[in-house]
Every structure is written in structure tokens, then in C-alpha cells.
Amino acid sequence: MTDLSDFPVVTEPSESYLNQRQLLDYREERTDCLQWLLTFGKNPDRAEGYAEGTVKPRSYRMDQFYRWVWDAEGGYTVNISHDHADAWMDHLARSDYSNTHKTNCMKSVKMLFKWRHHKRGDGEWVPDFTFAKDKSTQPRDYLTQDERSQIRDAALEYGSVPSYNNLPPAERERWKEYLAQRFEKPKSDIAPSDWDRANGWKIPSLVWTSLDAGLRPTEVERAVTDWVDVENAVLRIPKEDSAKNCDNWIVGLRERTATFLNRWLAERETYSDYDETDALWLTREENPYSGYALRYLLHQLCDIAGIETDNRQMSWYTIRHSVGTYMTREEDLAAAQAQLRHKSPETTMKYDQTPVEDRRDALDRMG
């Protein structure tokens, strides 16, 4: 049986949507699907499965599809149909998502119905249309320099609570209730150490490292403690762990970021969640961070910072795009290529553009 411990069998949004019986049913449905895709999905006649790197991101979009159907039908079901798929594609066609995202959603639904065809006898789904490729080679969106600073500050504020010793008894009780809910443990078990954990260095180290290194979501997921070289303020990402698997990379970090990482590594040693893993960061559910979880985190940070996210493609790649844009401006394409771990300089060339604030300044000078 395929190990699915690293896969989002049931995502947080779906878990919060379902009752216990529905959750059990959905977990079994997803487990069967993902195991088949990984073992047989690519070529069932030859027992050749899809790669994990293909199934994992598509499994999130399949989950999005299920939740869209639940909303459309007014409740939980796993009896999805071609009509549901057609309706979701129509919904996506009218949305502001990029065509790349829409195409990936379509591929994910086709993969889901391929499993249903072979295991449930359903017909394979053929969409009525396709989505055009995005023509622009420019990054779709990125954080401005001011927004980058605001996100750094928001990471230091994120989840923080008042000092345990400075709270009067009545307020301390209210904060104990909050922490009991946050850490999913009985209120009677909340101790001063939980205050320390709430004010810990995991989120600041994750966010500041990503703002320096432009970490892809998959790199946040794969990051291990051995990557961190605090003394030299760098990440050392070996070839086998790099997203593109092409070279060993040495990625520069700010000194303050290295300090945050050092504090987090010391704090990390006190948590039993990390006893059996070398993962650098885990979610509260003891899972590696997914692209969805990182997007949710970024939106929370934007809320704290007062950054508007409407009409913007605000994913974790927004951070990466900002690193490429401003590293190119401050240094050159070669520096951006090294910092972003691009194999080809042509990939980095899309960041060779003038940031919007520079163009605004030019307009002011022009009169």
C-alpha cells in the first residue's frame, strides 16, 4: 500500500466542512483515489503510476472541486458527475484566476475521472473547451518593497500573545481559553510554556527566510535543518532537495534572518512534534506546509499588515516574484538567477523590468 503520510488526503478546509461520519467516508474515498493514481494512474495496463510531484498539487485541486460541488449541492457528496465538472469549468472560465491555474484545475479533474473510470465504471470526462495559455512572461504579481517590509513586521506580530507574568488573573484566563483552542488541548493543560510557544520563532523564521531566498512552496515543504548554515547566513540546498533537481545551491540570507533561524532551531528542539523528523517547519497538525497552507498564511499576514489582496494573485509565489524583481534591480540578472536557483538565465529574464514605484517616480520627474 502506498504511503500517503506526506499527502493532503483531507485538507484543513474540507475537515472543517465535514462531520465525523462524512470525514471518514471522504478520507476513504481520497485514499483509494490517491493510491490508485500513484500506483496505476499513468498507465493502468503496465501498473505505472504518476509521480508524487504530479499527484500532490493536483490532489489539492481535486479537493477544491469536491468542496465546490458541496457548496453547489448544498451538502456533502462524493457522487460527482460530468455535469459537476462542466459546471466548475464554466465557473473557472468566468473567474479572475490565471489560465495556468484554470488549466491545472482541468487536468486535475480529468485525472480524478480517470480513476473513477477504472475503479467505478464511470465514463472518462472530456471537457467542452480548453483554456488558452497565459501569454505574458512577466510575474503575475509581486510584493512592493514597502509591502515586503510590512510582511516582515507582520510575521513578528503573527500569533503573539501578552506576557504571561504581566496579565491579571481574569485576562490570563481568557488567554488560556484562546491558547487551548489554538493548540487544541484542554484549558487545564495550558501552561506558561504555551505562552512561549505562541510567541515563538517558527513563523518569523519561515517568512523571513522566504522573503530572502524566494522559497517555492515545495522548497518550504522539503526544507530540513541541515540546509541552515547560521554562522555564514546561508541556506545550503543540495541538488537532490532542490525543486528543479539540477544543482547544489548556496542562497544568501540577511543576518537578522539567520538570527531568527538560530532561535527557531533552538526552540524547535523543545517540541516533541519534531523528534522523528528533520523537517525545518511543520504545521500545527505536524504536516509539512502545503501551497494552500502557505497562501492562507500570507493572506493572514496581509490582513495584519493592512495590505489589500483583492484583484491580486496573492500566493506564496508573490514573495518569490518580489525577490526576483528587486534583486534584479539592486544587483543584476546573474545575482537574481543564483538567489532564485534558476537553471536557465532565460527564466530569470522575466524579472528584468522596472518596478512600479520606479515608474511612478519617473512620472513625477517628467511632470
C-alpha angles and dihedrals in degrees: 000000000000116000109242097177091116095046129092095241090162116013124213094253091052093045091053090049098053136069120228097270093045090047092054092048093047093047091054091047092050094044092054091048098047095045091051093048092050093046106033109001102104097046114000093186091060097035089242115154132200119263117265089240089060099044099044100062091040091051089062091053091047087054090050088053093052091050091049089053091049090053092046093048095040095241150024123312138145092197095104121172141197087257089059090051092048091049092050091050089051089050091050092047089060094045131092094242118123118264088242090060091045091050091049090051090052092050090050093053091047088053091050093052091046087062092046090050094055098036104030103027095244120147117258112259119245112190120227093231143003132231121249118243116260105258099201119093091194121105106266094227140346141181116264119232091260090050091050089056091046092052090051090053092045090054089058090050097043113116094348120152133194119274113278094227094050096056124096114231096260094051091042089058091053092050090048089057090051093049092045089057093042095050094034096234134119116282089235089061095055109114136176088268088066088059088054092050092050088055093043132131103246098098096038091050093046095047098042092047090051091048089054101038101030089230116202114227090252090053091053087051093049098040114125133185093255090067091068120090102177096175093059095032095235142116114232106204113186121220094250091056099042116107093239094035094221110112145004108260134207109197122192122233134191115257091243090052090052088051091052091049090050091052091047093050090053092046092045090061090065095059121087089208088079099044094102100034141060091208110136095215132019131181122245086267089058093249129126113262114269126205089255093052091048092049089051090049092050092051090051090051090049089052090053091047095045093240114155114234100181114120091010131109092231106180130136087271087068087073092048092049090053091054091053094045097050098035087056091050096045097040123359143275092279091057091047091048091054095043093049094042096235116170093203125047088215088068090056094048092080086073092057092103138111113260115239094248090056090051090049090052089050090054090052091052091047091057 
